Amino acid sequence: MNLTNAQEGIEYIIKDVITDDDDLDAFLFSLGCYAGEPITVISHKKGGCIVSIKDSRYSIDTQLAEAISI
């Protein structure tokens, strides 16, 4: 399952982040988005979603949300 299928307000544990871009992997790691970290979908928006990682909120697009498996 990925973030596009996640229910709002429920905390999930990230299982894997699957991207083809090393720079994107490094960026997500710097945000705290890596395997074993908790993540919560705050809301789903057209074209993406708002997530909470380590007490910070981020807006991510659908393509990135699909790359984060929970």
PQR file of N, CA, C, O and H, with PARSE charges and radii, in Angstrom:
ATOM      1  N   MET A   1       0.855  -1.178   0.000 -0.4000 1.5000
ATOM      2  CA  MET A   1       0.000   0.000   0.000 -0.0000 2.0000
ATOM      3  C   MET A   1       0.894   1.233   0.000  0.5500 1.7000
ATOM      4  O   MET A   1       1.976   1.222   0.587 -0.5500 1.4000
ATOM      5  N   ASN A   2       0.442   2.293  -0.657 -0.4000 1.5000
ATOM      6  CA  ASN A   2       1.209   3.536  -0.652 -0.0000 2.0000
ATOM      7  C   ASN A   2       0.368   4.667  -0.059  0.5500 1.7000
ATOM      8  O   ASN A   2      -0.773   4.453   0.350 -0.5500 1.4000
ATOM      9  H   ASN A   2      -0.437   2.303  -1.134  0.4000 1.0000
ATOM     10  N   LEU A   3       0.939   5.863  -0.014 -0.4000 1.5000
ATOM     11  CA  LEU A   3       0.264   6.985   0.653 -0.0000 2.0000
ATOM     12  C   LEU A   3      -1.022   7.424  -0.033  0.5500 1.7000
ATOM     13  O   LEU A   3      -1.892   8.007   0.613 -0.5500 1.4000
ATOM     14  H   LEU A   3       1.866   6.037  -0.346  0.4000 1.0000
ATOM     15  N   THR A   4      -1.160   7.156  -1.333 -0.4000 1.5000
ATOM     16  CA  THR A   4      -2.394   7.559  -2.013 -0.0000 2.0000
ATOM     17  C   THR A   4      -3.589   6.774  -1.496  0.5500 1.7000
ATOM     18  O   THR A   4      -4.724   7.237  -1.604 -0.5500 1.4000
ATOM     19  H   THR A   4      -0.453   6.682  -1.858  0.4000 1.0000
ATOM     20  N   ASN A   5      -3.348   5.588  -0.935 -0.4000 1.5000
ATOM     21  CA  ASN A   5      -4.422   4.746  -0.404 -0.0000 2.0000
ATOM     22  C   ASN A   5      -4.595   4.877   1.112  0.5500 1.7000
ATOM     23  O   ASN A   5      -5.488   4.252   1.683 -0.5500 1.4000
ATOM     24  H   ASN A   5      -2.425   5.213  -0.847  0.4000 1.0000
ATOM     25  N   ALA A   6      -3.771   5.662   1.755 -0.4000 1.5000
ATOM     26  CA  ALA A   6      -3.790   5.784   3.211 -0.0000 2.0000
ATOM     27  C   ALA A   6      -5.001   6.581   3.686  0.5500 1.7000
ATOM     28  O   ALA A   6      -5.460   7.501   3.010 -0.5500 1.4000
ATOM     29  H   ALA A   6      -3.045   6.170   1.291  0.4000 1.0000
ATOM     30  N   GLN A   7      -5.499   6.216   4.843 -0.4000 1.5000
ATOM     31  CA  GLN A   7      -6.595   6.964   5.461 -0.0000 2.0000
ATOM     32  C   GLN A   7      -6.026   8.175   6.187  0.5500 1.7000
ATOM     33  O   GLN A   7      -4.935   8.124   6.754 -0.5500 1.4000
ATOM     34  H   GLN A   7      -5.126   5.468   5.392  0.4000 1.0000
ATOM     35  N   GLU A   8      -6.775   9.247   6.158 -0.4000 1.5000
ATOM     36  CA  GLU A   8      -6.342  10.477   6.822 -0.0000 2.0000
ATOM     37  C   GLU A   8      -6.379  10.313   8.341  0.5500 1.7000
ATOM     38  O   GLU A   8      -7.298   9.707   8.892 -0.5500 1.4000
ATOM     39  H   GLU A   8      -7.661   9.288   5.697  0.4000 1.0000
ATOM     40  N   GLY A   9      -5.360  10.866   9.006 -0.4000 1.5000
ATOM     41  CA  GLY A   9      -5.330  10.887  10.455 -0.0000 2.0000
ATOM     42  C   GLY A   9      -4.773   9.641  11.119  0.5500 1.7000
ATOM     43  O   GLY A   9      -4.678   9.596  12.346 -0.5500 1.4000
ATOM     44  H   GLY A   9      -4.614  11.358   8.558  0.4000 1.0000
ATOM     45  N   ILE A  10      -4.405   8.631  10.348 -0.4000 1.5000
ATOM     46  CA  ILE A  10      -3.859   7.401  10.917 -0.0000 2.0000
ATOM     47  C   ILE A  10      -2.349   7.387  10.704  0.5500 1.7000
ATOM     48  O   ILE A  10      -1.865   7.661   9.606 -0.5500 1.4000
ATOM     49  H   ILE A  10      -4.483   8.668   9.352  0.4000 1.0000
ATOM     50  N   GLU A  11      -1.611   7.064  11.764 -0.4000 1.5000
ATOM     51  CA  GLU A  11      -0.161   6.994  11.666 -0.0000 2.0000
ATOM     52  C   GLU A  11       0.260   5.649  11.083  0.5500 1.7000
ATOM     53  O   GLU A  11      -0.167   4.594  11.553 -0.5500 1.4000
ATOM     54  H   GLU A  11      -2.005   6.842  12.656  0.4000 1.0000
ATOM     55  N   TYR A  12       1.092   5.700  10.067 -0.4000 1.5000
ATOM     56  CA  TYR A  12       1.641   4.508   9.420 -0.0000 2.0000
ATOM     57  C   TYR A  12       3.152   4.514   9.576  0.5500 1.7000
ATOM     58  O   TYR A  12       3.756   5.551   9.852 -0.5500 1.4000
ATOM     59  H   TYR A  12       1.439   6.557   9.686  0.4000 1.0000
ATOM     60  N   ILE A  13       3.750   3.358   9.397 -0.4000 1.5000
ATOM     61  CA  ILE A  13       5.209   3.233   9.398 -0.0000 2.0000
ATOM     62  C   ILE A  13       5.654   3.046   7.952  0.5500 1.7000
ATOM     63  O   ILE A  13       5.121   2.197   7.237 -0.5500 1.4000
ATOM     64  H   ILE A  13       3.260   2.516   9.172  0.4000 1.0000
ATOM     65  N   ILE A  14       6.625   3.836   7.527 -0.4000 1.5000
ATOM     66  CA  ILE A  14       7.132   3.743   6.165 -0.0000 2.0000
ATOM     67  C   ILE A  14       7.890   2.425   6.011  0.5500 1.7000
ATOM     68  O   ILE A  14       8.802   2.135   6.785 -0.5500 1.4000
ATOM     69  H   ILE A  14       7.058   4.526   8.108  0.4000 1.0000
ATOM     70  N   LYS A  15       7.511   1.632   5.016 -0.4000 1.5000
ATOM     71  CA  LYS A  15       8.195   0.371   4.739 -0.0000 2.0000
ATOM     72  C   LYS A  15       9.344   0.571   3.769  0.5500 1.7000
ATOM     73  O   LYS A  15      10.410  -0.022   3.930 -0.5500 1.4000
ATOM     74  H   LYS A  15       6.770   1.868   4.387  0.4000 1.0000
ATOM     75  N   ASP A  16       9.126   1.415   2.749 -0.4000 1.5000
ATOM     76  CA  ASP A  16      10.149   1.621   1.731 -0.0000 2.0000
ATOM     77  C   ASP A  16       9.828   2.883   0.937  0.5500 1.7000
ATOM     78  O   ASP A  16       8.671   3.286   0.828 -0.5500 1.4000
ATOM     79  H   ASP A  16       8.260   1.897   2.618  0.4000 1.0000
ATOM     80  N   VAL A  17      10.864   3.492   0.390 -0.4000 1.5000
ATOM     81  CA  VAL A  17      10.713   4.624  -0.518 -0.0000 2.0000
ATOM     82  C   VAL A  17      11.367   4.212  -1.824  0.5500 1.7000
ATOM     83  O   VAL A  17      12.578   4.001  -1.880 -0.5500 1.4000
ATOM     84  H   VAL A  17      11.805   3.165   0.479  0.4000 1.0000
ATOM     85  N   ILE A  18      10.560   4.097  -2.880 -0.4000 1.5000
ATOM     86  CA  ILE A  18      11.042   3.575  -4.152 -0.0000 2.0000
ATOM     87  C   ILE A  18      11.046   4.687  -5.191  0.5500 1.7000
ATOM     88  O   ILE A  18       9.998   5.045  -5.728 -0.5500 1.4000
ATOM     89  H   ILE A  18       9.576   4.269  -2.834  0.4000 1.0000
ATOM     90  N   THR A  19      12.224   5.231  -5.473 -0.4000 1.5000
ATOM     91  CA  THR A  19      12.383   6.238  -6.525 -0.0000 2.0000
ATOM     92  C   THR A  19      13.587   5.852  -7.376  0.5500 1.7000
ATOM     93  O   THR A  19      14.428   5.053  -6.964 -0.5500 1.4000
ATOM     94  H   THR A  19      13.075   4.940  -5.037  0.4000 1.0000
ATOM     95  N   ASP A  20      13.650   6.428  -8.557 -0.4000 1.5000
ATOM     96  CA  ASP A  20      14.782   6.179  -9.454 -0.0000 2.0000
ATOM     97  C   ASP A  20      15.816   7.290  -9.387  0.5500 1.7000
ATOM     98  O   ASP A  20      16.788   7.277 -10.142 -0.5500 1.4000
ATOM     99  H   ASP A  20      12.967   7.077  -8.891  0.4000 1.0000
ATOM    100  N   ASP A  21      15.622   8.237  -8.504 -0.4000 1.5000
ATOM    101  CA  ASP A  21      16.461   9.431  -8.436 -0.0000 2.0000
ATOM    102  C   ASP A  21      17.190   9.483  -7.092  0.5500 1.7000
ATOM    103  O   ASP A  21      16.558   9.576  -6.040 -0.5500 1.4000
ATOM    104  H   ASP A  21      14.833   8.248  -7.890  0.4000 1.0000
ATOM    105  N   ASP A  22      18.506   9.423  -7.135 -0.4000 1.5000
ATOM    106  CA  ASP A  22      19.306   9.457  -5.905 -0.0000 2.0000
ATOM    107  C   ASP A  22      19.171  10.796  -5.170  0.5500 1.7000
ATOM    108  O   ASP A  22      19.170  10.832  -3.940 -0.5500 1.4000
ATOM    109  H   ASP A  22      19.019   9.347  -7.990  0.4000 1.0000
ATOM    110  N   ASP A  23      19.058  11.891  -5.924 -0.4000 1.5000
ATOM    111  CA  ASP A  23      18.888  13.201  -5.286 -0.0000 2.0000
ATOM    112  C   ASP A  23      17.560  13.278  -4.538  0.5500 1.7000
ATOM    113  O   ASP A  23      17.485  13.850  -3.451 -0.5500 1.4000
ATOM    114  H   ASP A  23      19.060  11.861  -6.924  0.4000 1.0000
ATOM    115  N   LEU A  24      16.520  12.701  -5.123 -0.4000 1.5000
ATOM    116  CA  LEU A  24      15.210  12.680  -4.467 -0.0000 2.0000
ATOM    117  C   LEU A  24      15.255  11.809  -3.217  0.5500 1.7000
ATOM    118  O   LEU A  24      14.675  12.165  -2.191 -0.5500 1.4000
ATOM    119  H   LEU A  24      16.581  12.236  -6.006  0.4000 1.0000
ATOM    120  N   ASP A  25      15.938  10.673  -3.298 -0.4000 1.5000
ATOM    121  CA  ASP A  25      16.111   9.821  -2.114 -0.0000 2.0000
ATOM    122  C   ASP A  25      16.806  10.584  -0.990  0.5500 1.7000
ATOM    123  O   ASP A  25      16.392  10.512   0.167 -0.5500 1.4000
ATOM    124  H   ASP A  25      16.408  10.384  -4.132  0.4000 1.0000
ATOM    125  N   ALA A  26      17.861  11.312  -1.338 -0.4000 1.5000
ATOM    126  CA  ALA A  26      18.600  12.079  -0.332 -0.0000 2.0000
ATOM    127  C   ALA A  26      17.737  13.186   0.261  0.5500 1.7000
ATOM    128  O   ALA A  26      17.795  13.445   1.464 -0.5500 1.4000
ATOM    129  H   ALA A  26      18.197  11.371  -2.278  0.4000 1.0000
ATOM    130  N   PHE A  27      16.934  13.843  -0.581 -0.4000 1.5000
ATOM    131  CA  PHE A  27      16.047  14.902  -0.099 -0.0000 2.0000
ATOM    132  C   PHE A  27      15.007  14.346   0.874  0.5500 1.7000
ATOM    133  O   PHE A  27      14.782  14.912   1.943 -0.5500 1.4000
ATOM    134  H   PHE A  27      16.887  13.632  -1.558  0.4000 1.0000
ATOM    135  N   LEU A  28      14.378  13.240   0.496 -0.4000 1.5000
ATOM    136  CA  LEU A  28      13.384  12.625   1.369 -0.0000 2.0000
ATOM    137  C   LEU A  28      14.004  12.165   2.680  0.5500 1.7000
ATOM    138  O   LEU A  28      13.391  12.301   3.738 -0.5500 1.4000
ATOM    139  H   LEU A  28      14.561  12.780  -0.373  0.4000 1.0000
ATOM    140  N   PHE A  29      15.206  11.627   2.618 -0.4000 1.5000
ATOM    141  CA  PHE A  29      15.907  11.208   3.835 -0.0000 2.0000
ATOM    142  C   PHE A  29      16.143  12.413   4.751  0.5500 1.7000
ATOM    143  O   PHE A  29      16.012  12.303   5.971 -0.5500 1.4000
ATOM    144  H   PHE A  29      15.704  11.516   1.758  0.4000 1.0000
ATOM    145  N   SER A  30      16.489  13.560   4.162 -0.4000 1.5000
ATOM    146  CA  SER A  30      16.735  14.758   4.969 -0.0000 2.0000
ATOM    147  C   SER A  30      15.451  15.260   5.645  0.5500 1.7000
ATOM    148  O   SER A  30      15.509  15.917   6.685 -0.5500 1.4000
ATOM    149  H   SER A  30      16.595  13.649   3.171  0.4000 1.0000
ATOM    150  N   LEU A  31      14.292  14.947   5.048 -0.4000 1.5000
ATOM    151  CA  LEU A  31      13.011  15.314   5.659 -0.0000 2.0000
ATOM    152  C   LEU A  31      12.598  14.341   6.758  0.5500 1.7000
ATOM    153  O   LEU A  31      11.698  14.632   7.545 -0.5500 1.4000
ATOM    154  H   LEU A  31      14.245  14.413   4.203  0.4000 1.0000
ATOM    155  N   GLY A  32      13.256  13.190   6.809 -0.4000 1.5000
ATOM    156  CA  GLY A  32      12.891  12.162   7.775 -0.0000 2.0000
ATOM    157  C   GLY A  32      11.999  11.101   7.177  0.5500 1.7000
ATOM    158  O   GLY A  32      11.380  10.324   7.904 -0.5500 1.4000
ATOM    159  H   GLY A  32      13.988  12.954   6.169  0.4000 1.0000
ATOM    160  N   CYS A  33      11.926  11.059   5.864 -0.4000 1.5000
ATOM    161  CA  CYS A  33      11.064  10.107   5.155 -0.0000 2.0000
ATOM    162  C   CYS A  33      11.906   8.921   4.695  0.5500 1.7000
ATOM    163  O   CYS A  33      12.452   8.921   3.592 -0.5500 1.4000
ATOM    164  H   CYS A  33      12.429  11.690   5.273  0.4000 1.0000
ATOM    165  N   TYR A  34      12.000   7.911   5.560 -0.4000 1.5000
ATOM    166  CA  TYR A  34      12.761   6.697   5.246 -0.0000 2.0000
ATOM    167  C   TYR A  34      12.151   5.528   6.005  0.5500 1.7000
ATOM    168  O   TYR A  34      11.340   5.720   6.910 -0.5500 1.4000
ATOM    169  H   TYR A  34      11.556   7.911   6.456  0.4000 1.0000
ATOM    170  N   ALA A  35      12.544   4.325   5.633 -0.4000 1.5000
ATOM    171  CA  ALA A  35      11.969   3.103   6.218 -0.0000 2.0000
ATOM    172  C   ALA A  35      12.069   3.116   7.739  0.5500 1.7000
ATOM    173  O   ALA A  35      13.112   3.442   8.307 -0.5500 1.4000
ATOM    174  H   ALA A  35      13.203   4.169   4.898  0.4000 1.0000
ATOM    175  N   GLY A  36      10.960   2.754   8.385 -0.4000 1.5000
ATOM    176  CA  GLY A  36      10.911   2.679   9.836 -0.0000 2.0000
ATOM    177  C   GLY A  36      10.370   3.930  10.512  0.5500 1.7000
ATOM    178  O   GLY A  36      10.083   3.903  11.709 -0.5500 1.4000
ATOM    179  H   GLY A  36      10.113   2.490   7.923  0.4000 1.0000
ATOM    180  N   GLU A  37      10.226   5.016   9.778 -0.4000 1.5000
ATOM    181  CA  GLU A  37       9.733   6.274  10.347 -0.0000 2.0000
ATOM    182  C   GLU A  37       8.217   6.340  10.279  0.5500 1.7000
ATOM    183  O   GLU A  37       7.626   5.872   9.306 -0.5500 1.4000
ATOM    184  H   GLU A  37      10.459   5.038   8.806  0.4000 1.0000
ATOM    185  N   PRO A  38       7.578   6.906  11.283 -0.5600 1.5000
ATOM    186  CA  PRO A  38       6.120   7.104  11.216  0.2800 2.0000
ATOM    187  C   PRO A  38       5.760   8.262  10.286  0.5500 1.7000
ATOM    188  O   PRO A  38       6.487   9.250  10.196 -0.5500 1.4000
ATOM    189  N   ILE A  39       4.633   8.124   9.602 -0.4000 1.5000
ATOM    190  CA  ILE A  39       4.122   9.170   8.712 -0.0000 2.0000
ATOM    191  C   ILE A  39       2.600   9.174   8.822  0.5500 1.7000
ATOM    192  O   ILE A  39       1.976   8.120   8.941 -0.5500 1.4000
ATOM    193  H   ILE A  39       4.042   7.320   9.676  0.4000 1.0000
ATOM    194  N   THR A  40       2.012  10.359   8.782 -0.4000 1.5000
ATOM    195  CA  THR A  40       0.560  10.508   8.875 -0.0000 2.0000
ATOM    196  C   THR A  40       0.077  11.365   7.711  0.5500 1.7000
ATOM    197  O   THR A  40       0.622  12.439   7.454 -0.5500 1.4000
ATOM    198  H   THR A  40       2.519  11.216   8.686  0.4000 1.0000
ATOM    199  N   VAL A  41      -0.949  10.886   7.007 -0.4000 1.5000
ATOM    200  CA  VAL A  41      -1.573  11.693   5.960 -0.0000 2.0000
ATOM    201  C   VAL A  41      -2.587  12.610   6.638  0.5500 1.7000
ATOM    202  O   VAL A  41      -3.555  12.146   7.241 -0.5500 1.4000
ATOM    203  H   VAL A  41      -1.392  10.014   7.215  0.4000 1.0000
ATOM    204  N   ILE A  42      -2.354  13.904   6.530 -0.4000 1.5000
ATOM    205  CA  ILE A  42      -3.243  14.891   7.125 -0.0000 2.0000
ATOM    206  C   ILE A  42      -4.485  15.063   6.248  0.5500 1.7000
ATOM    207  O   ILE A  42      -5.612  15.071   6.745 -0.5500 1.4000
ATOM    208  H   ILE A  42      -1.568  14.281   6.040  0.4000 1.0000
ATOM    209  N   SER A  43      -4.266  15.198   4.947 -0.4000 1.5000
ATOM    210  CA  SER A  43      -5.393  15.319   4.020 -0.0000 2.0000
ATOM    211  C   SER A  43      -4.954  14.968   2.609  0.5500 1.7000
ATOM    212  O   SER A  43      -3.788  15.116   2.243 -0.5500 1.4000
ATOM    213  H   SER A  43      -3.351  15.191   4.543  0.4000 1.0000
ATOM    214  N   HIS A  44      -5.921  14.497   1.824 -0.4000 1.5000
ATOM    215  CA  HIS A  44      -5.697  14.228   0.409 -0.0000 2.0000
ATOM    216  C   HIS A  44      -6.190  15.437  -0.372  0.5500 1.7000
ATOM    217  O   HIS A  44      -7.292  15.930  -0.133 -0.5500 1.4000
ATOM    218  H   HIS A  44      -6.869  14.377   2.121  0.4000 1.0000
ATOM    219  N   LYS A  45      -5.383  15.905  -1.293 -0.4000 1.5000
ATOM    220  CA  LYS A  45      -5.739  17.034  -2.149 -0.0000 2.0000
ATOM    221  C   LYS A  45      -5.660  16.581  -3.603  0.5500 1.7000
ATOM    222  O   LYS A  45      -5.030  15.571  -3.918 -0.5500 1.4000
ATOM    223  H   LYS A  45      -4.488  15.504  -1.487  0.4000 1.0000
ATOM    224  N   LYS A  46      -6.296  17.329  -4.469 -0.4000 1.5000
ATOM    225  CA  LYS A  46      -6.203  17.026  -5.887 -0.0000 2.0000
ATOM    226  C   LYS A  46      -4.747  17.198  -6.316  0.5500 1.7000
ATOM    227  O   LYS A  46      -4.180  18.284  -6.191 -0.5500 1.4000
ATOM    228  H   LYS A  46      -6.807  18.149  -4.213  0.4000 1.0000
ATOM    229  N   GLY A  47      -4.157  16.135  -6.815 -0.4000 1.5000
ATOM    230  CA  GLY A  47      -2.771  16.199  -7.259 -0.0000 2.0000
ATOM    231  C   GLY A  47      -1.759  15.882  -6.177  0.5500 1.7000
ATOM    232  O   GLY A  47      -0.561  16.040  -6.410 -0.5500 1.4000
ATOM    233  H   GLY A  47      -4.618  15.254  -6.916  0.4000 1.0000
ATOM    234  N   GLY A  48      -2.192  15.438  -4.991 -0.4000 1.5000
ATOM    235  CA  GLY A  48      -1.234  15.112  -3.946 -0.0000 2.0000
ATOM    236  C   GLY A  48      -1.863  14.971  -2.585  0.5500 1.7000
ATOM    237  O   GLY A  48      -3.065  14.733  -2.461 -0.5500 1.4000
ATOM    238  H   GLY A  48      -3.165  15.310  -4.801  0.4000 1.0000
ATOM    239  N   CYS A  49      -1.035  15.121  -1.550 -0.4000 1.5000
ATOM    240  CA  CYS A  49      -1.548  15.045  -0.188 -0.0000 2.0000
ATOM    241  C   CYS A  49      -0.633  15.816   0.757  0.5500 1.7000
ATOM    242  O   CYS A  49       0.510  16.128   0.423 -0.5500 1.4000
ATOM    243  H   CYS A  49      -0.059  15.314  -1.650  0.4000 1.0000
ATOM    244  N   ILE A  50      -1.151  16.112   1.923 -0.4000 1.5000
ATOM    245  CA  ILE A  50      -0.407  16.773   2.992 -0.0000 2.0000
ATOM    246  C   ILE A  50      -0.054  15.686   4.003  0.5500 1.7000
ATOM    247  O   ILE A  50      -0.929  14.956   4.467 -0.5500 1.4000
ATOM    248  H   ILE A  50      -2.080  15.859   2.194  0.4000 1.0000
ATOM    249  N   VAL A  51       1.236  15.580   4.342 -0.4000 1.5000
ATOM    250  CA  VAL A  51       1.684  14.558   5.276 -0.0000 2.0000
ATOM    251  C   VAL A  51       2.414  15.194   6.445  0.5500 1.7000
ATOM    252  O   VAL A  51       2.942  16.301   6.344 -0.5500 1.4000
ATOM    253  H   VAL A  51       1.947  16.173   3.964  0.4000 1.0000
ATOM    254  N   SER A  52       2.433  14.477   7.547 -0.4000 1.5000
ATOM    255  CA  SER A  52       3.174  14.895   8.735 -0.0000 2.0000
ATOM    256  C   SER A  52       4.286  13.886   8.980  0.5500 1.7000
ATOM    257  O   SER A  52       4.043  12.692   9.148 -0.5500 1.4000
ATOM    258  H   SER A  52       2.004  13.578   7.629  0.4000 1.0000
ATOM    259  N   ILE A  53       5.521  14.401   8.995 -0.4000 1.5000
ATOM    260  CA  ILE A  53       6.704  13.582   9.275 -0.0000 2.0000
ATOM    261  C   ILE A  53       7.511  14.314  10.339  0.5500 1.7000
ATOM    262  O   ILE A  53       7.902  15.465  10.145 -0.5500 1.4000
ATOM    263  H   ILE A  53       5.718  15.372   8.858  0.4000 1.0000
ATOM    264  N   LYS A  54       7.760  13.649  11.458 -0.4000 1.5000
ATOM    265  CA  LYS A  54       8.557  14.240  12.548 -0.0000 2.0000
ATOM    266  C   LYS A  54       8.069  15.638  12.927  0.5500 1.7000
ATOM    267  O   LYS A  54       8.860  16.581  12.961 -0.5500 1.4000
ATOM    268  H   LYS A  54       7.442  12.714  11.615  0.4000 1.0000
ATOM    269  N   ASP A  55       6.789  15.777  13.207 -0.4000 1.5000
ATOM    270  CA  ASP A  55       6.186  17.038  13.660 -0.0000 2.0000
ATOM    271  C   ASP A  55       6.272  18.169  12.649  0.5500 1.7000
ATOM    272  O   ASP A  55       6.117  19.332  13.023 -0.5500 1.4000
ATOM    273  H   ASP A  55       6.146  15.011  13.178  0.4000 1.0000
ATOM    274  N   SER A  56       6.515  17.863  11.376 -0.4000 1.5000
ATOM    275  CA  SER A  56       6.504  18.856  10.305 -0.0000 2.0000
ATOM    276  C   SER A  56       5.503  18.417   9.248  0.5500 1.7000
ATOM    277  O   SER A  56       5.276  17.223   9.049 -0.5500 1.4000
ATOM    278  H   SER A  56       6.640  16.919  11.072  0.4000 1.0000
ATOM    279  N   ARG A  57       4.913  19.385   8.578 -0.4000 1.5000
ATOM    280  CA  ARG A  57       3.937  19.071   7.527 -0.0000 2.0000
ATOM    281  C   ARG A  57       4.525  19.416   6.167  0.5500 1.7000
ATOM    282  O   ARG A  57       5.175  20.447   5.989 -0.5500 1.4000
ATOM    283  H   ARG A  57       5.097  20.354   8.740  0.4000 1.0000
ATOM    284  N   TYR A  58       4.278  18.521   5.208 -0.4000 1.5000
ATOM    285  CA  TYR A  58       4.778  18.703   3.857 -0.0000 2.0000
ATOM    286  C   TYR A  58       3.670  18.395   2.858  0.5500 1.7000
ATOM    287  O   TYR A  58       2.820  17.539   3.100 -0.5500 1.4000
ATOM    288  H   TYR A  58       3.750  17.684   5.353  0.4000 1.0000
ATOM    289  N   SER A  59       3.691  19.095   1.750 -0.4000 1.5000
ATOM    290  CA  SER A  59       2.782  18.824   0.649 -0.0000 2.0000
ATOM    291  C   SER A  59       3.567  18.035  -0.396  0.5500 1.7000
ATOM    292  O   SER A  59       4.606  18.491  -0.873 -0.5500 1.4000
ATOM    293  H   SER A  59       4.381  19.791   1.554  0.4000 1.0000
ATOM    294  N   ILE A  60       3.069  16.853  -0.750 -0.4000 1.5000
ATOM    295  CA  ILE A  60       3.750  16.043  -1.743 -0.0000 2.0000
ATOM    296  C   ILE A  60       2.780  15.721  -2.874  0.5500 1.7000
ATOM    297  O   ILE A  60       1.573  15.612  -2.660 -0.5500 1.4000
ATOM    298  H   ILE A  60       2.225  16.482  -0.363  0.4000 1.0000
ATOM    299  N   ASP A  61       3.327  15.570  -4.087 -0.4000 1.5000
ATOM    300  CA  ASP A  61       2.462  15.281  -5.229 -0.0000 2.0000
ATOM    301  C   ASP A  61       2.128  13.794  -5.283  0.5500 1.7000
ATOM    302  O   ASP A  61       2.696  12.989  -4.545 -0.5500 1.4000
ATOM    303  H   ASP A  61       4.308  15.659  -4.261  0.4000 1.0000
ATOM    304  N   THR A  62       1.207  13.447  -6.161 -0.4000 1.5000
ATOM    305  CA  THR A  62       0.726  12.075  -6.262 -0.0000 2.0000
ATOM    306  C   THR A  62       1.832  11.101  -6.634  0.5500 1.7000
ATOM    307  O   THR A  62       1.888   9.997  -6.094 -0.5500 1.4000
ATOM    308  H   THR A  62       0.745  14.101  -6.761  0.4000 1.0000
ATOM    309  N   GLN A  63       2.712  11.493  -7.548 -0.4000 1.5000
ATOM    310  CA  GLN A  63       3.805  10.616  -7.978 -0.0000 2.0000
ATOM    311  C   GLN A  63       4.705  10.254  -6.800  0.5500 1.7000
ATOM    312  O   GLN A  63       5.107   9.099  -6.665 -0.5500 1.4000
ATOM    313  H   GLN A  63       2.666  12.391  -7.987  0.4000 1.0000
ATOM    314  N   LEU A  64       5.022  11.214  -5.959 -0.4000 1.5000
ATOM    315  CA  LEU A  64       5.854  10.955  -4.798 -0.0000 2.0000
ATOM    316  C   LEU A  64       5.098  10.141  -3.751  0.5500 1.7000
ATOM    317  O   LEU A  64       5.681   9.273  -3.102 -0.5500 1.4000
ATOM    318  H   LEU A  64       4.696  12.153  -6.069  0.4000 1.0000
ATOM    319  N   ALA A  65       3.815  10.412  -3.584 -0.4000 1.5000
ATOM    320  CA  ALA A  65       2.997   9.663  -2.635 -0.0000 2.0000
ATOM    321  C   ALA A  65       2.933   8.182  -3.032  0.5500 1.7000
ATOM    322  O   ALA A  65       2.900   7.305  -2.169 -0.5500 1.4000
ATOM    323  H   ALA A  65       3.341  11.117  -4.111  0.4000 1.0000
ATOM    324  N   GLU A  66       2.917   7.915  -4.330 -0.4000 1.5000
ATOM    325  CA  GLU A  66       2.902   6.530  -4.803 -0.0000 2.0000
ATOM    326  C   GLU A  66       4.236   5.834  -4.573  0.5500 1.7000
ATOM    327  O   GLU A  66       4.283   4.605  -4.513 -0.5500 1.4000
ATOM    328  H   GLU A  66       2.944   8.628  -5.031  0.4000 1.0000
ATOM    329  N   ALA A  67       5.315   6.589  -4.445 -0.4000 1.5000
ATOM    330  CA  ALA A  67       6.651   6.020  -4.243 -0.0000 2.0000
ATOM    331  C   ALA A  67       6.912   5.632  -2.793  0.5500 1.7000
ATOM    332  O   ALA A  67       7.859   4.898  -2.510 -0.5500 1.4000
ATOM    333  H   ALA A  67       5.277   7.587  -4.494  0.4000 1.0000
ATOM    334  N   ILE A  68       6.081   6.118  -1.873 -0.4000 1.5000
ATOM    335  CA  ILE A  68       6.270   5.848  -0.450 -0.0000 2.0000
ATOM    336  C   ILE A  68       5.316   4.722  -0.040  0.5500 1.7000
ATOM    337  O   ILE A  68       4.103   4.920   0.031 -0.5500 1.4000
ATOM    338  H   ILE A  68       5.312   6.714  -2.103  0.4000 1.0000
ATOM    339  N   SER A  69       5.877   3.547   0.226 -0.4000 1.5000
ATOM    340  CA  SER A  69       5.027   2.414   0.614 -0.0000 2.0000
ATOM    341  C   SER A  69       4.954   2.317   2.136  0.5500 1.7000
ATOM    342  O   SER A  69       5.934   2.521   2.851 -0.5500 1.4000
ATOM    343  H   SER A  69       6.862   3.386   0.168  0.4000 1.0000
ATOM    344  N   ILE A  70       3.736   1.995   2.596 -0.4000 1.5000
ATOM    345  CA  ILE A  70       3.481   1.926   4.039 -0.0000 2.0000
ATOM    346  C   ILE A  70       2.907   0.566   4.386  0.5500 1.7000
ATOM    347  O   ILE A  70       2.620   0.297   5.552 -0.5500 1.4000
ATOM    348  H   ILE A  70       2.940   1.830   2.015  0.4000 1.0000
TER
END
